[in-house]
Amino acid sequence: MATEEGIVFKIDSQTAWVKTIKTSSCKACAARSSCHSLGGGKEMEVEAINRAGAKVGQKVVLSFDTSPLLKATFMLYVFPIIAMVVGAFIGQKMATFLNFDASMLSAIMGFSFFGLTILFVKSRGNKLAKKEEYQPKIIRIIKQS
């Protein structure tokens, strides 16, 4: 479980917006879509589930569960490559039955499988982003305002 500290600057119904400093761990974070960089600098805005009941101006600790991030990482990086290899293999085998150039059909099938997988990952990723386990959470208030 990864944690970051920040200051609450806005409250919504179920969530709070927290200003925090971008660290090197941000690059590998699958929840980075819920963070927004300010002017390309190190300061970030993060929308987090407000479990601790934090108020505007309070310093808080954000938590990011890392196990769902591993699943998301596999789906984003490994799954499309596997699909492309499977598609190329199927194209290679189908070419002999269709009397078609094996290299050409292998490339067409490989890229087709890759493209379809990217569309699947994009739609699945949007659904996963809405699940609570993939969103950062405020777990503790450090300092009252």
Secondary structure by P-SEA (a helix, b strand, c coil): cbbbbbbbccccccbbbbbbbbccccccccccccccccccccbbbbbbcccccccccbbbbbbbbcaaaaaaaaaaccaaaaaaaaaaaaaaaacccccccaaaaaaaaaaaaaaaaaaaaaaaaaaaaaccccccccccccccc
